[in-house]
C-alpha cells in the first residue's frame, strides 16, 4: 500500500513524515527512524514493508531543522559527503524531541491501536536506543546504532523492551565500542542483543554495499516477532 507525506506538529515547529497504513486500516504504530540519508526511498520502502506487516508506520523527517526534505542515496561520494555533513550538524536532543512528537502523533491517529514502537537504522539505531531511554514508546529496535557506547549512562532509564542488532565488523562501531555496549546492556532484563559476527554496517540496507540477505532476513524476522509480542 503506497504511503503519503503528512505534517507532524512538534513543540518547535511542524515537520513532514512519510505515513503508510496497513491494508486492514488499523494496527499498532511504528516510528521508522532514518539513517543519515533522510527520508529516502530506502526508508520509505521500510515504512511500506511494516505497513504490509500490519503496522501504521511513520518515518519523520529528522533533518528538517537543518534542511527539510532531504532524500539522498548511498551511491555516490558526493552524497556520502552530504550525509556526513548532515550527521555532523544534527542535534540528537532535538531529534529526540521530534521522535516523541511523532510517537504522540501516531497515538492520536484513529488508525492506530494506541501501542507505538520504533525502529531505527545507523544514526536511527542510536536514536532507537534513546527512544527506549527518553520517550514513552512501548518497544524499540535499533540496527547497527552508532555512538551508543557514549550513551550508556542512560541505560538505567530503559523501562520498556529494546532490541539491538549489532554488526560484528561494523566500520563505524569498532570492536571496543561493541564490547562496551554489550557489557553495559547484557544484564538489563528489558534489552535483547543480537550479534552478527561477520556483518559490516548497514547489512540490512537493501541495495547497500554490505547488504547480506540471510542476516537481514534473520534480523527482520526477529524484529517482527519482537513487535508482535510487545505491540500486540
C-alpha positions in Angstrom: 0.0 0.0 0.0 1.5 3.3 -1.1 2.1 5.8 1.7 1.8 9.6 1.7 3.6 12.6 3.1 1.9 14.2 6.1 2.7 17.0 8.6 3.6 16.3 12.2 3.2 19.1 14.8 6.2 19.3 17.1 6.9 21.7 20.0 9.5 23.5 17.9 7.6 23.6 14.6 5.9 21.4 12.0 7.8 18.8 10.0 7.0 16.2 7.4 6.7 12.5 7.7 6.0 9.6 5.4 3.0 7.6 6.6 2.0 4.1 5.4 -1.2 2.3 6.5 -1.9 -1.4 6.7 -4.4 -2.9 4.4 -6.7 -3.6 7.4 -6.8 0.1 8.0 -5.8 -0.3 11.7 -2.9 -1.5 13.7 -0.2 -0.6 16.2 2.1 2.2 15.3 5.8 2.1 14.5 8.1 5.1 14.1 10.7 4.4 11.4 13.9 6.4 12.3 16.0 7.4 9.4 19.7 6.8 8.5 21.9 9.8 7.6 20.4 10.0 4.1 17.0 11.4 5.1 13.5 10.0 4.4 14.8 8.5 1.1 13.5 5.5 -0.9 15.1 3.0 1.4 13.3 4.4 4.4 10.0 4.7 2.5 10.3 1.1 1.4 10.9 0.0 5.1 7.8 2.0 6.1 5.7 0.4 3.4 7.1 -3.1 4.5 6.0 -2.5 8.0 2.6 -1.4 6.8 2.4 -4.6 4.9 3.0 -6.4 8.2 0.0 -4.8 9.7 1.5 -1.6 11.3 0.7 2.1 11.0 4.2 3.1 10.1 5.5 6.7 10.1 9.0 7.9 9.1 9.6 11.5 10.3 12.0 14.0 8.6 14.5 14.4 11.5 16.8 16.7 9.4 14.1 19.3 8.9 15.8 21.8 11.2 18.9 21.7 9.0 17.2 21.3 5.6 13.7 19.9 5.1 13.0 17.1 2.6 16.5 15.5 2.4 16.3 12.4 0.2 19.8 11.2 -0.9 21.3 7.8 -1.6 24.4 5.9 -0.6 25.5 5.6 -4.2 28.0 8.5 -4.7 30.9 10.1 -2.9 29.2 13.4 -3.1 26.0 12.1 -1.4 28.1 10.4 1.3 29.9 13.7 2.0 26.5 15.5 2.2 25.2 12.7 4.5 28.1 13.0 6.9 27.8 16.8 6.9 24.1 16.5 7.9 25.1 13.9 10.6 27.7 16.4 12.0 25.1 19.2 12.2 22.3 17.0 13.6 21.2 17.8 17.2 20.4 14.5 18.9 18.5 16.0 21.7 16.2 18.0 19.4 15.8 14.9 17.2 14.6 13.0 20.3 12.0 15.8 20.8 10.8 15.2 17.3 10.6 11.4 17.8 8.5 11.9 20.9 6.2 14.2 18.8 6.0 11.5 16.1 5.0 8.9 18.7 2.4 11.2 20.1 1.1 11.9 16.6 0.8 8.2 15.8 -1.1 7.6 19.0 -3.6 10.3 18.0 -4.4 8.7 14.7 -7.7 6.8 14.5 -5.9 4.0 12.6 -3.5 3.4 15.5 -4.4 1.0 18.3 -2.5 3.1 20.8 0.6 1.0 21.1 3.6 2.5 19.4 7.1 1.1 18.8 10.2 2.4 17.0 12.7 1.0 14.6 15.9 2.8 13.5 19.0 2.2 11.4 22.5 3.7 11.6 22.0 7.1 13.2 18.5 5.9 13.7 19.9 2.9 15.6 21.3 5.2 18.2 18.1 7.2 18.3 16.1 3.9 18.7 18.2 3.2 21.8 17.5 6.7 23.1 13.8 6.2 22.3 13.9 3.5 24.9 15.6 5.8 27.4 13.8 9.1 26.8 10.3 8.5 25.3 7.1 6.7 26.1 7.4 4.3 23.2 6.2 0.7 24.0 9.1 -1.1 22.3 12.2 -0.1 20.3 14.5 -1.8 17.8 17.9 -0.5 16.7 20.0 -1.7 13.8 23.8 -1.1 13.9 23.4 2.0 16.0 26.3 4.5 16.0 27.7 6.0 19.3 25.5 4.0 21.7 28.7 3.3 23.7 28.8 7.0 24.6 25.2 7.0 26.0 25.3 4.0 28.3 24.9 6.3 31.2 21.2 6.4 30.2 20.8 2.6 30.2 19.2 2.6 33.6 16.2 4.5 32.2 15.2 1.7 29.9 11.8 0.6 31.2 10.3 -0.9 28.0 11.6 -3.7 25.7 14.6 -2.8 23.5 16.3 -5.0 20.8 19.6 -4.1 19.3 21.2 -5.7 16.2 25.0 -5.4 16.3 27.2 -5.9 13.2 30.4 -7.6 14.3 32.6 -5.9 11.7 30.8 -2.5 11.7 33.2 0.0 10.2 31.6 2.8 12.3 31.4 0.9 15.6 34.8 -0.6 16.5 35.1 -3.9 18.4 35.9 -2.0 21.6 32.7 0.0 21.3 30.7 -3.1 20.7 32.1 -4.7 23.7 31.2 -1.7 25.8 27.6 -1.8 24.5 27.3 -5.5 25.3 28.8 -5.1 28.8 26.6 -2.1 29.5 23.3 -3.7 28.5 23.6 -7.5 28.7 22.3 -7.6 32.3 19.3 -5.4 31.6 16.2 -7.5 31.6 14.5 -5.2 29.1 17.2 -5.5 26.5 17.7 -8.2 23.9 21.0 -8.1 21.9 21.7 -9.9 18.7 25.2 -10.0 17.2 26.1 -10.8 13.6 29.8 -11.5 13.7 30.6 -11.4 10.0 28.5 -8.4 9.1 29.5 -4.8 8.3 27.5 -1.7 8.9 24.1 -1.5 7.1 23.9 -5.2 6.4 20.1 -4.9 6.3 20.0 -2.0 3.8 18.7 -3.5 0.6 20.9 -2.5 -2.3 23.7 -1.3 0.0 27.3 -2.3 -0.4 27.2 -4.6 2.7 23.7 -6.0 2.3 23.5 -9.6 3.4 20.2 -11.2 2.5 20.4 -14.1 5.1 21.3 -12.0 8.1 19.0 -9.2 7.0 16.2 -11.7 6.9 17.2 -13.1 10.3 17.3 -9.6 11.9 14.0 -8.6 10.3 12.2 -11.7 11.4 13.5 -11.1 15.0 12.3 -7.5 14.8 8.8 -8.5 13.6 8.5 -11.2 16.3 9.6 -8.7 18.9 7.0 -6.1 17.8 4.3 -8.8 17.6 5.0 -9.7 21.2 5.3 -6.2 22.6 2.8 -4.2 20.5 0.1 -6.8 20.2 
